[in-house]
Amino acid sequence: MHTLQHLTEEDLFVLIRKNDEHAIAELLQRNKRKLFTAIYLLVKDRYTAEDLFQDVCIKVITKIREGKYSDDGRFTPWVLRIARNLTIDHLRIAKRMIKITLPDGRDICELIGVEETNREQAMIKGQSCGRVRKMLDMIPYEQRETIILRLYGNMSFKQIAELTGVSLNTSLGRMRYGLINLRKVMDEKGILL
């Protein structure tokens, strides 16, 4: 399986069509961190995220075996759509809110990549990240989801639209109104970042 790491996605799908289980495992491994983190950001519980991640893997493997994925070079958005749908189903059942922390317990704000040169800057950054997390919890779910997918998932608005099942304009609108709502929350609460 070590040699599979150097293959392209297209080469892996050639092997998958030949029923090579290691090729499927390699594809999932390449997307593991992004998938798990996206699920975790939505359910805010590590154990639930692990369970959902396993469910996603099983569903992906099943759909590939059934021939329900056409190798069109868009594997990651397809897998993210499955992950999102399973997570949304879980959230509907559990009626939970999201928390914006990473699987290893770090705050999502750590992804911003601001270099800290001293303890004071570290404290300021920590306080700012806490404020951002609280503000994100105050805006509607669809707007929060779009902001997370765009900023954390580094997805294009077209990919977000496809993943969430809305039009491109709706996706752009959710981002716009999400940012407007974040600014309103900042103004209302007197929050400075």
N, C-alpha and C positions, 0 to 999 in steps of 0.2 A: 504494500500500500504506500510505501515511502515514495515510490516513483510517481504516484498519482498527483502529488503536490505540485509537480512541474507542468502538468497538463492543463490545457485551456478548458474552459467550460464546454466548448463544443466537442473537444476530444473526450471529455468525461461522458457526454451524452451518447457518443458512439459506443462506449463501453457499457453504458446503462442499457442501451438497446440489446446488448448481448448478455443481459442479466448479470452484470458485474455489480454485486452488492457493495464492494469497496468504493466504487465510483460514486454511488449515491451517498455513502458515508462521507466521502471527501467533499462533495458539494455542500452537504449540511454543515460539515465542520468549517468550511470557509465562511458560512453565514451565521455561525453559532452565536458569536458575540453580539452582532447587530440584532438578531432575532430575540435572543434572551433579554437584552437590554430594553428593546421596544416593548416586549411583554411586561417586563418588570416595571417599566415606567407607567404602564397603565394599571396594573393590579396592586402595586406597592407592597407586595409580600413575596419574599424570596421563595418560600416553599410552594406557593401557588404558581409563581412564575416558572419554577422548575417543572411542576406538573403540566402546566400548559405548554411549555417548551417540548416536553415529551409527546404530548398530544399532537402538536404541530408536526414533529418529526414523523410520527406514525401516519398522519394524514398525508404528508408529502410523499412518503414512500409508497403508500397505497395508491395515490393518484398517479404517480409516475408508473407504477406497475400496471395500472389499468389503462395507461396510454392517454391520460387526460391532460398531460402537459406536452405542448408542442415546443420543441427546442427552437425558440425564436430569439434567444439571446437575452431574455428578460426574466431569468430565473429568480433573481433577488426580489424584484417587485412582486412576483407571483407568490413566493414564499412569505413575504411580508403581508400580503393580502390574506393568506390563509391564517397567519398568526394573528392579525388584527381581528379577523372574523371570529376566530375561536375565543379570543380575549374579550371581545364585545359580548359574545354569547355568555361567557362566564360572568362579566360585570352585570349584565341584565339580571342574571339569576341571583348573584350575590349583592347587587345594588351597592357596590363599593365606589369610592372616589379614588382618584389616582394620587400617588405621591411621587415626587420627582427626585428619586435617589437612584443611584446605580446599584447593580447587584452586589458589589463589594462594599456597599455602605457609603460610598463617596457621594457628595452632592452633585447634581447635574451641572451646576455652575463650574465645577472643576474642569469641565470640558472646554470652557471658554479659553483656557490656556494663558491666563494672566500670570506672569512671573512675579513671585513675591521675593522681595529682597530683605525684608525684616519681619519681626513678629507683629509689629503694628499693622503692616500691610496685609499680613495673613488674617488678622482679626477683622480688618475692614472688609476684606474680600468675603470672609465667612458671614459677616453680618449682611452684606449685600446679597449674597446667594440665598440666605434665609428669607430676605425680603422678596426676592424674585420668586422663590418657591411659594410663598404665601400669596403673592399677587396672582400667580398663575392659577392657584386654587380658587381665586375669586372670579375668574372669567368663565364663560360657558365652555362645556366640555369640547364641543366641536372646534372652537377657536383654540383652546389649549392643545388639543391633539394636533392641529395643523402647525402650530408654532413648534411643538416638540419634534414632529416629523421633519419640518423644514430645517430647524436649527441643529437638532441633535442628529437626526437621521440623514441629514444632508441630502434630502430628496428634493427633486424638482417639483414645481407646483403641478405639473402634468402627472407625475408619479403619485403625488398625494391625492390628486383628483381620482385617479384610477383605483388607488388603494381604498379610499373612503367611499367610492361609488357616487361621486358627485361630478358636476361639470368643472372644467378648468376655472371658469369665472367664479363659481361658488368657492372653490379652493382659495383663489386669490382674495375673494371677499372675506373669507374666514380669517385669513392672515391679517388683512387690513383692519378688520373690526377687532380682532384679538389684540393687535398693537394699540389701537385707539382705546380699547377698554383697559389695557394695562396702563396707559398714560392717565386715564381718568382715575383709576385706582391710586396711582401715584399722587395725583393732585388732591384727591379726596382725603387720603390718609397722610398726606404730607411726607411721603417717602422719598428720600434722596438716595441715589445709588452712587 
